[in-house]
Amino acid sequence: MSKIERFDLALVGGGIMSATLGVLIKLVNPKAKIVLFERLDQVALESSNPWHNAGTGHAALCELNYMPDSKDGSLPDPSKAIAINEQFQVSRQFWSALVALGILSSPESFIRTVPHMTFVRGEKDVDYLARRFEALKHQPLFAGMQFSKDPKEIAKWAPLIIEGRAQESIAATFIEQGTDVDYGAITQQLISWLTKKGVQVETSVEVNNLYQYQDGAWQLSLSGEHYQRIVRADRVFVGAGGWALKLLQKAGIPEINGYGTFPVSGHFLRTDNPEVVAKHQAKVYSQAQVGAPPMSVPHLDTRVVDGKTSLLFGPFAGLNPKFLKYGSLLDLPLSIRPRNIIPYLSVALKNFDLVTYLIKEVTKSRKQKIDGLRGFVPNADPADWTLYEAGQRAQVIKPAKGGGVLQFGTEVIASRDGTISGLLGASPGASVSVSVMLDVMSKMYPNQMAGWVKELGEVIPALGKNLNNDPKLAKKILADTAKALKLKA
Ligand SMILES: Cc1cc2nc3c(=O)[nH]c(=O)nc-3n(C[C@H](O)[C@H](O)[C@H](O)COP(=O)(O)OP(=O)(O)OC[C@H]3O[C@@H](n4cnc5c(N)ncnc54)[C@H](O)[C@@H]3O)c2cc1C
């Protein structure tokens, strides 16, 4: 019998999360023996693919859901928006260092400046946006944000949203330091570097089962096109996107008990018409419809993929029980366990607005989708726009008092002994992949982290520092990363 291959770390899934964790580990421990398994025939084909997500560098510069309005008309609380921006600055620092180290190639291949705007209609939201601006304008990480209610000024920032618009109460904020990011390109480049560093990257290989040996290490059962085999790894990271729930359930760790996944597919309208594309250089986010999940706020985006610029509008939600775009219709039914049935039922019962919203979305005709687009681009010509299906969002259903809650963030699940961890959830997603993977490292390598501070500090200079509380440092990091990534400061 052939000997079982042994690894220090097995990464399940070839998306941005596994790729980022692999690079972090190789930087702090070059000798680590790592393997990465991807079930599809290439990496970055699921949510990390550039056409399966919106490519926004989420820094809360424009997304209202990261800073909900106050209940009493006072200034909304900026703390969540600041926290997300801080996390994005960690990614910017890391990517800057990786460009300098030659791990990522030219910044233009994966990131560019695309201003971020918030655009709202109607007195109530105009008032909210004005107060949001007041709460953010002096925050160091939001430096340079502008606010206007004047259509002429807004037309200078985004002409398409003003042309043909009837007179109504509108307002917008504009901030130049926003970004459009190709997370697929980042994933591919990171994994290509890992391969050069001796990481065994195996595509078309699915991890079917996980079993823990008595000494704490894990056995991974694998199937490829023509074979089945097992390998052994001291530690396992389940970066399997929507399938993380299923694999963590198979691993049988108690920490996953009670969790579920609520899948929502995303659809976008896209135009490549150069005349239309040339008139819009921004990511414009607006207010969500009643009941819409926070990640479904409508936005009109400049997208650059493989050097070609397009515009996207969406997302429109779709109902689909798959947890991955290339997943199975049985994903949702087979994820139900005695321990999560109450959270599943309680989320279905408590989120009536969401259920109504989804039914409305699913039954929307193309004409109704174009009407939605015309709320942003009054003169939109339907002939310019085609509808396509992006990735599958697997939102977290979390056990909570009284049943369960639907959570819109990401959640790291780790076993008590730190030998296995996985990531559930989708938002703010790829933008914050670096800080989320640092969190994974601290759970999987609690005793080694302190010894890795020097190496980590070399790639994330302001590691552990709160930039927004230190205006001088915030300015320096924003300027340094803008220079390294060829972004507008
Ligand atoms: C519609 C939409 C819009 C989004 N917009 C944004 C945005 O604008 N900005 C942003 O920052 N984030 C956005 N996100 C979120 C972001 O795309 C994800 O957070 C991120 O790509 C997740 O990366 P991942 O590596 O965890 O998962 P994925 O990229 O999904 O990778 C998981 C991989 O694991 C593989 N896999 C699964 N099971 C197995 C198995 N058993 N064995 C082997 N391989 C397996 C899959 O094939 C896949 O390749 C969006 C997501 C969606 C769906």
Ligand as a Chemical Component Dictionary entry (heavy atoms), coordinates in Angstrom:
data_LIG
# 
_chem_comp.id                   LIG 
_chem_comp.type                 NON-POLYMER 
_chem_comp.pdbx_formal_charge   0 
_chem_comp.three_letter_code    LIG 
# 
loop_
_chem_comp_atom.comp_id 
_chem_comp_atom.atom_id 
_chem_comp_atom.alt_atom_id 
_chem_comp_atom.type_symbol 
_chem_comp_atom.charge 
_chem_comp_atom.model_Cartn_x 
_chem_comp_atom.model_Cartn_y 
_chem_comp_atom.model_Cartn_z 
_chem_comp_atom.pdbx_ordinal 
LIG C1  C1  C 0 -23.120 38.610 -6.278 1  
LIG C2  C2  C 0 -21.920 38.845 -5.397 2  
LIG C3  C3  C 0 -21.340 40.099 -5.333 3  
LIG C4  C4  C 0 -20.217 40.302 -4.501 4  
LIG N1  N1  N 0 -19.616 41.528 -4.512 5  
LIG C5  C5  C 0 -18.524 41.737 -3.765 6  
LIG C6  C6  C 0 -17.855 42.979 -3.833 7  
LIG O1  O1  O 0 -18.253 43.862 -4.581 8  
LIG N2  N2  N 0 -16.752 43.155 -3.056 9  
LIG C7  C7  C 0 -16.299 42.161 -2.229 10 
LIG O2  O2  O 0 -15.313 42.386 -1.548 11 
LIG N3  N3  N 0 -16.908 40.963 -2.151 12 
LIG C8  C8  C 0 -17.997 40.727 -2.909 13 
LIG N4  N4  N 0 -18.616 39.507 -2.875 14 
LIG C9  C9  C 0 -18.126 38.492 -1.923 15 
LIG C10 C10 C 0 -16.872 37.809 -2.437 16 
LIG O3  O3  O 0 -17.022 37.456 -3.788 17 
LIG C11 C11 C 0 -16.600 36.579 -1.575 18 
LIG O4  O4  O 0 -16.572 36.950 -0.213 19 
LIG C12 C12 C 0 -15.268 35.911 -1.866 20 
LIG O5  O5  O 0 -15.039 35.763 -3.244 21 
LIG C13 C13 C 0 -15.253 34.554 -1.160 22 
LIG O6  O6  O 0 -14.040 33.915 -1.418 23 
LIG P1  P1  P 0 -13.829 32.415 -0.963 24 
LIG O7  O7  O 0 -12.440 32.085 -1.266 25 
LIG O8  O8  O 0 -14.311 32.255 0.434  26 
LIG O9  O9  O 0 -14.884 31.582 -1.831 27 
LIG P2  P2  P 0 -14.962 31.201 -3.382 28 
LIG O10 O10 O 0 -14.337 32.211 -4.261 29 
LIG O11 O11 O 0 -16.398 30.858 -3.640 30 
LIG O12 O12 O 0 -14.066 29.917 -3.461 31 
LIG C14 C14 C 0 -14.429 28.690 -2.853 32 
LIG C15 C15 C 0 -13.810 27.601 -3.696 33 
LIG O13 O13 O 0 -13.914 26.366 -3.012 34 
LIG C16 C16 C 0 -14.159 25.352 -3.969 35 
LIG N5  N5  N 0 -14.725 24.209 -3.252 36 
LIG C17 C17 C 0 -15.900 24.159 -2.606 37 
LIG N6  N6  N 0 -16.063 22.964 -2.031 38 
LIG C18 C18 C 0 -14.962 22.244 -2.313 39 
LIG C19 C19 C 0 -14.557 20.911 -1.997 40 
LIG N7  N7  N 0 -15.332 20.122 -1.263 41 
LIG N8  N8  N 0 -13.355 20.469 -2.454 42 
LIG C20 C20 C 0 -12.561 21.271 -3.209 43 
LIG N9  N9  N 0 -12.915 22.543 -3.549 44 
LIG C21 C21 C 0 -14.102 23.020 -3.090 45 
LIG C22 C22 C 0 -15.119 26.033 -4.942 46 
LIG O14 O14 O 0 -15.173 25.372 -6.190 47 
LIG C23 C23 C 0 -14.503 27.419 -5.035 48 
LIG O15 O15 O 0 -13.571 27.548 -6.066 49 
LIG C24 C24 C 0 -19.705 39.254 -3.712 50 
LIG C25 C25 C 0 -20.273 37.972 -3.800 51 
LIG C26 C26 C 0 -21.360 37.763 -4.650 52 
LIG C27 C27 C 0 -21.911 36.387 -4.769 53 
# 
loop_
_chem_comp_bond.comp_id 
_chem_comp_bond.atom_id_1 
_chem_comp_bond.atom_id_2 
_chem_comp_bond.value_order 
_chem_comp_bond.pdbx_ordinal 
LIG C1  C2  SING 1  
LIG C2  C3  SING 2  
LIG C2  C26 DOUB 3  
LIG C3  C4  DOUB 4  
LIG C4  N1  SING 5  
LIG C4  C24 SING 6  
LIG N1  C5  DOUB 7  
LIG C5  C6  SING 8  
LIG C5  C8  SING 9  
LIG C6  O1  DOUB 10 
LIG C6  N2  SING 11 
LIG N2  C7  SING 12 
LIG C7  O2  DOUB 13 
LIG C7  N3  SING 14 
LIG N3  C8  DOUB 15 
LIG C8  N4  SING 16 
LIG N4  C9  SING 17 
LIG N4  C24 SING 18 
LIG C9  C10 SING 19 
LIG C10 O3  SING 20 
LIG C10 C11 SING 21 
LIG C11 O4  SING 22 
LIG C11 C12 SING 23 
LIG C12 O5  SING 24 
LIG C12 C13 SING 25 
LIG C13 O6  SING 26 
LIG O6  P1  SING 27 
LIG P1  O7  DOUB 28 
LIG P1  O8  SING 29 
LIG P1  O9  SING 30 
LIG O9  P2  SING 31 
LIG P2  O10 DOUB 32 
LIG P2  O11 SING 33 
LIG P2  O12 SING 34 
LIG O12 C14 SING 35 
LIG C14 C15 SING 36 
LIG C15 O13 SING 37 
LIG C15 C23 SING 38 
LIG O13 C16 SING 39 
LIG C16 N5  SING 40 
LIG C16 C22 SING 41 
LIG N5  C17 SING 42 
LIG N5  C21 SING 43 
LIG C17 N6  DOUB 44 
LIG N6  C18 SING 45 
LIG C18 C19 SING 46 
LIG C18 C21 DOUB 47 
LIG C19 N7  SING 48 
LIG C19 N8  DOUB 49 
LIG N8  C20 SING 50 
LIG C20 N9  DOUB 51 
LIG N9  C21 SING 52 
LIG C22 O14 SING 53 
LIG C22 C23 SING 54 
LIG C23 O15 SING 55 
LIG C24 C25 DOUB 56 
LIG C25 C26 SING 57 
LIG C26 C27 SING 58 
# 
